[in-house]
Each structure stands twice: as structure tokens, then as C-alpha cells.
Amino acid sequence: MPSRRHTLCLVGIAIVGQAMGARPAEAEGADEAIGLTYTAPDGCATADEFLARLRARAPVRVEADGARTFEITISTTTGGAHGSLAVHTAAGTTVREVDGQTCDETMSALVLVAALAIVAGTEPPPVVAPPVVVAPVLVAPAPRGSVVRKTVPAPQRRIVVGSGLALYQGVAPAPVFGVPVFVAFGRDRGARLRVGFARSEQDQRIMPAGSTTFRWTTGRIDLSPVILTRGRFDVAPSIGIELGALDGQGAQVAMPTGGLRPWVAPDLAVRFRVQVDRFALELEGSLAVPVVRDRFFIAPGTTVHEVPRVTTGVGLTLAVGLW
């Protein structure tokens, strides 16, 4: 069975042959003025190299006000490279797409498709390829005779897991450290839904009347509907709810008792994140309003801890995108 590379080469040869046969005799030697934009990731050929290959196959010159604008886009995929050619005219836009095992192979196929469109004076021929949705990129108008090069953004990931260290105030008599873990669903630059779990260290409080220990365990679900981004940095405000338990146990008293009390608290949080490829470092601050506000005491009337109206938390986590 022929490889994809061989198939692309055969298609390219057939296209060029058709182009040479379809070219009108009176068009020989006449250069067409076109607008050209070129987008490719680092490691692929440059815009100048693409234009040089195109000029070797078709009479063309680049001008900002050309009747047609050729938009070339190349992106890397798991199996190789994907390319598209969009031809913009006053009548509309035509898009053709190709796939290759390497970036150079994909660019060569796009050169052939573009050359046929220029030599034959028609729109590029259809090329069988799976449909791909490409995020639009806004660019400023290019000066006359220039070629625009844009960087392809990294693919967005939909599932992220992470863990770190946090400090919680108000869930126990003294501030306590805890370990949060979470799974987030959504896009790097879109709304996110997060499901998490946290468990604090044990806090022991010693008083003349006796001692107590506290430990806080909770699950959390929250939604970040709006993400504010700037380059690798983003800010994500969120709203959610904490569901869990606060465990307080008495010790070193005549009749020690304990209680596992429910923890229900709506919360607000803000996360500051910096993204590096698949990894992200997040700094989070949160405020929660406990619905159940218990008072823990040692009889007859020594208060050990009373849940405040508002609890706070600050944490630092490392996240990694799985898909």
C-alpha cells in the first residue's frame, strides 16, 4: 500500500499537469499580483522559502492590494503536519486542506495547490482531507509587498489534574495547612469546571481545662465562567461550594467527647495562573461562608473554637494537562 507521502506526490504531479494544460496561451509570462499570509510553527520552512518555491512553479508577485489573497496555514499534529490554503476574493473564500507526515511535505503539497490556482487562474482544486476547525487569528494589514508570518497557538486541553499546598484560616482554632487535589474540565482559554478534595493537618489546642484536636475534610466543586488572559498568564474568578466535615475531639479531660460536624460553605475564589506548554502554576485565594457555625467547648464553659462567619484560604498548586 502506498504511503501518504507517495500519495501526496502523485496528487501534486497530477495537479501540476492539469494546470499546465489549462493555462491560456495569452497568459504566458504575466505575473499575477496576490496578497499572501503565511502561518507555520517553529521548525517549518519560512514564508520566504514558501514564496520562493511558489515562484518556481507559477508567475506571481506579492502585493497587499492583490485581487486575491492566499492564506497559508500549517500546524503540527500527532501524526505529522496539517495544512490549509484559503483563497479570499471579492466573491468569497475557498479553503483546501492537506495532511503530510512532515511539515516540509505538507508545505510542498500546498505549494502545488497554490501554483495550480495561479497558473490556471481559478480557485484551488479540492483535496480530500478531514475537516479541521482553525481558531481565527486577527492580524494587522501588511505593508505593500510584505509577507506576514504568524505563530500557531498551542492546542487547547480539556482535562487538567493538579495538587499543591494551601493554608486555611477559620476551620480550626489556628491556621492549618492542607493538601488540595483537583480535576478540571474545560479549555485553556475558556470556561472551566473544577472538582476538588482537601484535607487539613491535625490542629491540637491545649488549654488549662484540657486539650482538643481538630481536622477539616472537604470536597469542593466550582465554576469559572470567564477567563481573563494575556499571553501565558490568566486570571480566573470562580464561584462554588464546599461540602465536608469538621472533626473536633476532646482529650485530657474527665469525660472526653468528640463530634463530627457537617461543613457546608458557599465560596468565592480567584486563581492567577501561568501556563507553560502542558503545565501550569496556580496561586489561589478563596473566601467561604459556612452555613453551619458550631461552637466547640470544654464543660462547663471554656470555648475552644467557634466557626467564624467567613473562612479564608490561600494555596499554590501545580497542574498538568492530560488531553
N, C-alpha and C positions, 0 to 999 in steps of 0.2 A: 504494500500500500504506500503511495507517495506521501512524503511528509508535508506539513503545512508550508514549509519554506518552498518546496518544489512547486506546490500548488500555486502559491503567490507569484512565483516567477513565470509560470505558464500563463496565468491570467494577465500578468503585466505584458508579456510578449504579444499576446493576442490583442490587448488593448492598443498597444503602440502600432501594431499592424493595421488595425481598423482606422486609427487616427490618421496615419499617413495616406491611406486610401481615400478618406473622407475629406481631406483638406482641399479647398478650392484652389485652382491654379493661380488665380489673381491675388491670392493672399500670401504667396511666397515672398519671404523677405520682409513682411510687415510685422513689426513688433506690436503686441497688444499691451496697453497700459492697464495694469491691475493694482488694486490695493492688496497688501499681504500682511497677515499677522501670523506669528509662529509661536506655539507654546509647547515646551518639552521639558522633562525633568533633567536634573544634572546628570551628566554621563552620556546623554544623547548628542547627536550632531547639533551644531548651532544653526541659527537662522541663515547665516551667510552660506554655510555648507549646503543647506537645503536649496537656497536660491541658485547656487552655482550648478547643482545637479539639474534643477528645473530648466535653467537657461541652456544647458547642453542638449536638452530634448525639445524645447519649444522656444520660439521667438517671443520674449516677454521683457517688459521693463516695469519696475515698481514705481507707482505714483499714488499719492494719497487720495487723489480725486479720480481714480480709475473707474470705468463703468461697472466693473465687477470687483468684489473684494473676496480674496481667498483666505479663509481662516483655517489654519492647520493646527491640530491639537494631538499631542502624543502623551500617553500616560502609561506607567508600568502596571502590570497585572501579575497575578500569581503564576500564570503560565508563560509570560513573556511581555509583550507590549501591545497596546491598543491605540489605533489612530483614527482620526476623523478629518474629513475635508468638508467645510461648509462654504458654499459659494453664495454670496449675498449680491442681489441685483435689485433694481427698482421694482421688479415683478415679484420678488420674494426670495426665499432661501432654500437651497437644496443641500442635503447632507449625505455624504457617503462615508462608510466606516470599514476599516480593515483590521486584521489581527496578525501578528507575527511572533516568531519565537524570540526575536531580539529587537531592540529599538531601531537599529540600522535597517533591519529587514522591513519593519513597518514603515519607516520613512521612505525607503525605496519604492514600496508599493504606492504610497501617497504621491510621490513624485510622478509616477507613471499615470495615475488617475488625473492629477492636475495637468500634466502635459497634454493628455488627450483632450481635456476640456478647452485648453488654449488653442491647440492646433486645429481641432475640428470646429472651434467657435461655438460649442454647445455646452450644456451642463455636464458635469462628470457622470460617467456611466454607473449604473447600480452595481454595488459589490455586496455579496452575501456576507453578513456579519450579524452577531447577536446585538439587539438594541442595548444601548448604554445611555444612562441619564448623566449628563455632564453639568456640574454646577456652573451657572453663569459667572463670568468674571468681568467686571467693569474696568475699562482701560481708557486713558485719555487719548484724544485724537493724535495720531502720529504725524510728525512733520513730513513734508513732501519728500518722497523718495526713500523713506526710512522703513525699517522692518522692526516690528515690535516683538519682544521676547517676554513671555510671562512664565512664572513658576507654577507648576501644577500643585495644588494643595494636597496634603496627606489625606488618605481616605479616613472617613469618619468611622468610629467604632461604636457598637451598640451595647455591649456588656462590659462593665468595669467592676473589678473587685479591689478592696483595699483594707488596710488596717493601720493602726498607729497608737498614739498615746494621748490621753486627754486628762484634764484637771477639772473636777466638778465641785461646785460650791453650793451648799444648802441641802444636799441629800443626806449628809451626816453632820455630826457636830463640828467637825473640822473639814477643810478641803481634802478631797481624796482623789488619787489617781485611778484611772481606769483604762481598759483596753477596748476600744471600739473596733468592730469589723462590719463591713457592709458589702452589698452588691447593688450596683446602679445600672439602670436600663435607660437608654436614650442615645443621643448623639453628642459628639464633642462640642458642637456649636448649636445645640438645640435643647428642648425641654428634657429634664431628667427625673426619673422616679427612683428613689433610693429606699432600700430595706436594710436595716442595721440592727446590731446587738451590742450591748455594752455591759460590762461587769466591773464594779469598783473593787479596790483593795479593801481589806477589813480595817475599820477605824475603831480603835479602843479608847474609851474615855474613862479615866479613873477619878473618882470623887471620894470625899470622906465617907459618904454613906454607902459606897460600893463602886463597882465598875460595870460598864456596858460595852458591847461591841455592835457595830453597825456594818451592813453590807448592802449595796444597792445593785439590783439587776434589772435591766430593762431592754425591751425591744423598741424599735423606732421605725416609722415609715414617714417619708416626707416627699414633697414635690417641689421642684424648681421650675416654674413655668417660663421664666425669662432668664437668658444668659447674656451678660454684657461682656463682649470680647474685644481685645486689642492685641493682635499678634498672637504670641504664645500664652498670654495672660487672659484670665476671665474672672468675673465676679458673678456668683450665683446665689441670690436670695431664695430662701425656701420656707415653706410652712408645713408643719407635720404634727405628729402626736407620739408621745411616749407611753408605753404600756408595760408594766412590770411589777416589781415588789421591792419594798424596803424592809429588811430583816433587822430587828433590834433585839438583843439578848442581854439579860442581866446576869451578873456574876458577883461573887464575894459579898452576897447579902444573905439574910436569914432564909428567905424563901424566893430564890431566883426564878424569874419567869421570862418569857420572851414573846414576841409577836411578829408574824409575817404579815405586813400590811400592804394593801394594793397601792400601786403607783400609776396614776393616770394624769397626764400633763400635756396639754397642747403646747407647741413650741414654735419659735421663730429662729432661723439661723441664717448666717451669711458665710459663704465659702469663697476664699481667694485661692485661685489655682494657677499654677504654671505648668504647661504641657510641653513635654519633650518626647517626641515620637509616640510610643505606646504608653509612656509613663507620665504620671502627674503627681505633683506635690501640692497638698491642700492644707490651708490654715482655716479653721472654722471657729466661729464664735456663736453661742446659742443662748437663748432665754426661754425658760419653761415656766408655766403657771400650774402648779399642782392642784388638782381638783380635790384630792383627799389630803388634808393637812393635820396629821396626827401629832400628839404630844407624848413623848416618852419620858417616864419619870420613875424615881425610886421612892416608894412609900416612906413617910406619909405625903411629902410634898416637894421632893427635890427633883426639879425638871432637869433632865439630861439633854434632851433635844426636842425642838419643835420645828416641824417643816415650815419654812418661810413661804410667803406669798409668791416669791419669784426665786427660781434657782438659775444658776448660770453654768456654762461650760465653755472651755476653750481646748482645742485639740489640733494636733498635727498628724496627718496621715499620708501614706504613700499608696497610690492607686496604679493599677496596671490594666490596660485594655486587653480583653481576651478575644474579641471579634468585632 
